[in-house]
């Protein structure tokens, strides 16, 4: 049983968009951690994995496990972006490319259907083995490779070659990227648009302050 308290979902669109966008950049930060360190923030990883598998959440806040601190890694990245502080260029590149790939995905009905059908099967795996089991991660990574990776524009991950070649590392990286696509779609569903980011800096900063 999850003892994490469920917080009330934010009512204003900017707060919801900010939380969803934090999920995108949390995925980007996890990819960077895996590629450079061979390991990543466990709480953030679990949050991204469960959000990807939960295709029919009971509520908005259920997607990220009910507590904004489950998205702390991504919220910190967003706060740095909004404040125009130094942010790792790779994390920025991964995050904004995920938003672009999400837009391409939205135009591909057949691919969206494939994602939905295969995620349903992977949910069965998760029920049998557990959400974080390597079989589940392998299936999610393969799903990303068979779908999003087929776009002409791809995310080229930079890091330590020896780490990126470790067992299960490619699958973990692709799973993190798939979770970023999941949150990018959520961001769009909540009214998020790239052009709005230029004009919502102040509103996003205010939203971020409530979760410090």
VMD Tcl script that draws the C-alpha trace (Angstrom):
set ca {
  {0.00 0.00 0.00}
  {1.35 3.42 -0.97}
  {1.60 5.62 2.10}
  {2.41 8.75 0.11}
  {-0.28 11.35 0.80}
  {-2.41 12.36 -2.14}
  {-2.37 16.11 -2.60}
  {-5.28 18.00 -4.08}
  {-4.87 18.35 -7.82}
  {-4.17 21.94 -8.88}
  {-7.20 23.64 -10.38}
  {-5.43 26.18 -12.59}
  {-4.21 25.04 -16.00}
  {-0.71 26.47 -15.61}
  {-0.07 24.41 -12.46}
  {-1.19 21.24 -14.21}
  {0.88 22.05 -17.26}
  {3.88 22.74 -15.04}
  {3.59 19.38 -13.29}
  {3.24 17.56 -16.61}
  {6.20 19.46 -18.04}
  {8.20 18.53 -14.94}
  {7.58 14.89 -15.90}
  {9.07 15.57 -19.34}
  {12.21 17.15 -17.93}
  {12.45 14.55 -15.18}
  {12.65 11.94 -17.93}
  {15.35 14.03 -19.61}
  {17.32 14.29 -16.37}
  {17.04 10.54 -15.77}
  {18.39 9.82 -19.25}
  {21.34 12.11 -18.53}
  {21.99 10.46 -15.16}
  {21.88 6.97 -16.65}
  {24.17 7.93 -19.53}
  {26.74 9.67 -17.35}
  {26.57 7.80 -14.06}
  {25.02 4.42 -14.87}
  {22.36 4.94 -12.20}
  {19.58 7.40 -11.48}
  {17.27 8.87 -8.86}
  {15.19 5.91 -7.65}
  {12.08 7.87 -6.68}
  {12.02 9.72 -9.98}
  {12.55 6.48 -11.91}
  {9.68 4.71 -10.14}
  {7.39 7.69 -10.72}
  {8.14 7.77 -14.45}
  {7.74 4.03 -14.84}
  {4.39 3.90 -13.06}
  {3.09 6.91 -14.97}
  {3.93 5.19 -18.26}
  {2.15 1.99 -17.26}
  {-0.94 3.75 -15.88}
  {-2.80 4.52 -19.08}
  {-6.12 5.02 -17.32}
  {-5.36 6.96 -14.12}
  {-8.11 7.62 -11.58}
  {-7.19 11.30 -11.47}
  {-4.62 13.81 -12.68}
  {-2.59 13.62 -9.47}
  {-2.61 9.81 -9.55}
  {-0.40 9.94 -12.65}
  {2.59 11.13 -10.64}
  {1.75 9.24 -7.46}
  {-0.15 12.02 -5.72}
  {2.77 14.05 -4.35}
  {4.63 16.76 -6.31}
  {7.92 15.64 -4.72}
  {7.70 12.55 -6.90}
  {8.50 15.01 -9.69}
  {11.13 16.91 -7.67}
  {13.95 16.21 -10.12}
  {11.93 17.62 -13.01}
  {10.58 20.54 -10.99}
  {14.14 21.56 -10.12}
  {15.11 21.50 -13.80}
  {12.08 23.61 -14.70}
  {12.83 26.08 -11.92}
  {16.33 26.56 -13.30}
  {14.97 27.07 -16.82}
  {12.39 29.63 -15.68}
  {14.98 31.49 -13.61}
  {17.41 31.41 -16.56}
  {19.96 29.61 -14.41}
  {22.61 27.30 -15.82}
  {21.00 24.04 -16.92}
  {22.72 21.02 -18.40}
  {22.47 21.43 -22.19}
  {21.87 17.72 -22.72}
  {18.90 17.74 -20.33}
  {17.47 20.75 -22.15}
  {17.99 19.11 -25.53}
  {16.39 15.84 -24.46}
  {13.41 17.62 -22.89}
  {12.59 19.93 -25.76}
  {13.15 17.17 -28.33}
  {10.67 14.99 -26.43}
  {8.10 17.76 -26.86}
  {8.79 17.86 -30.60}
  {8.54 14.07 -30.91}
  {5.24 14.15 -29.03}
  {3.88 16.54 -31.65}
  {4.92 14.16 -34.42}
  {3.36 11.24 -32.55}
  {0.02 13.04 -32.27}
  {-0.19 12.99 -36.07}
  {0.37 9.22 -36.25}
  {-2.90 7.49 -35.36}
  {-1.59 4.03 -36.17}
  {1.43 4.50 -33.93}
  {-0.76 5.78 -31.10}
  {-2.90 2.67 -31.47}
  {0.21 0.48 -31.35}
  {1.41 2.21 -28.20}
  {-1.95 1.69 -26.53}
  {-2.24 -1.97 -27.51}
  {1.27 -2.91 -26.46}
  {1.11 -0.93 -23.23}
  {-1.96 -2.98 -22.32}
  {0.07 -6.16 -22.78}
  {2.98 -4.74 -20.80}
  {0.59 -3.90 -17.97}
  {-0.09 -7.63 -17.77}
  {3.63 -8.24 -17.47}
  {3.85 -5.64 -14.71}
  {1.04 -7.32 -12.79}
  {2.88 -10.63 -13.01}
  {6.50 -9.57 -12.43}
  {6.15 -6.16 -10.75}
  {6.28 -2.69 -12.29}
  {10.05 -2.25 -12.02}
  {11.05 -5.76 -13.14}
  {13.64 -5.84 -15.91}
  {11.24 -7.77 -18.19}
  {8.84 -4.83 -17.98}
  {11.63 -2.33 -18.58}
  {12.84 -4.37 -21.56}
  {9.35 -4.39 -23.06}
  {8.92 -0.64 -22.58}
  {12.33 0.02 -24.10}
  {11.48 -2.18 -27.09}
  {8.19 -0.33 -27.51}
  {10.00 3.01 -27.70}
  {12.47 1.58 -30.20}
  {9.69 0.21 -32.42}
  {7.68 3.44 -32.41}
  {9.20 6.78 -31.44}
  {12.69 5.75 -32.57}
  {11.43 5.30 -36.12}
  {10.96 9.06 -36.59}
  {13.60 10.76 -38.68}
  {14.41 13.04 -35.79}
  {15.84 10.98 -32.95}
  {17.30 11.71 -29.57}
  {21.03 11.00 -29.59}
  {22.05 10.28 -26.00}
  {25.49 11.46 -24.95}
  {27.34 9.89 -22.07}
  {29.97 7.34 -21.09}
  {30.15 4.68 -23.81}
  {31.09 1.99 -21.29}
  {27.98 2.78 -19.25}
  {25.66 2.98 -22.23}
  {26.80 -0.50 -23.31}
  {26.06 -2.09 -19.95}
  {23.39 -4.76 -19.74}
  {19.86 -3.29 -19.69}
  {21.15 0.27 -20.03}
  {19.76 0.88 -23.55}
  {16.38 -0.45 -22.39}
  {16.41 1.78 -19.29}
  {17.29 4.86 -21.34}
  {14.54 4.14 -23.87}
  {12.05 3.51 -21.06}
  {12.90 6.89 -19.55}
  {12.40 8.52 -22.94}
  {9.05 6.78 -23.36}
  {7.99 8.16 -19.98}
  {8.90 11.62 -21.24}
  {6.58 11.13 -24.20}
  {3.82 10.09 -21.81}
  {4.20 13.30 -19.80}
  {4.54 15.37 -22.98}
  {1.16 14.06 -24.15}
  {-0.27 14.87 -20.72}
  {1.16 18.39 -20.97}
  {-0.53 18.88 -24.35}
  {-3.82 17.48 -23.01}
  {-3.70 20.07 -20.24}
  {-3.34 22.88 -22.77}
  {0.43 23.08 -22.89}
  {1.93 24.53 -26.08}
  {5.54 25.41 -26.86}
  {4.69 28.96 -27.88}
  {3.02 29.52 -24.52}
  {6.26 28.81 -22.69}
  {7.55 32.19 -23.79}
  {4.63 34.02 -22.22}
  {3.98 31.89 -19.14}
  {7.35 32.26 -17.44}
  {5.91 34.36 -14.60}
  {2.92 32.09 -14.10}
  {5.14 29.01 -14.12}
  {7.46 30.57 -11.56}
  {4.47 31.22 -9.30}
  {3.28 27.63 -9.78}
  {6.72 26.26 -8.96}
  {6.93 28.27 -5.74}
  {4.04 26.31 -4.22}
  {6.00 23.06 -4.41}
  {9.30 24.19 -2.93}
}
mol new
graphics top color blue
foreach p $ca { graphics top sphere $p radius 0.5 }
foreach p [lrange $ca 0 end-1] q [lrange $ca 1 end] { graphics top cylinder $p $q radius 0.2 }
display resetview
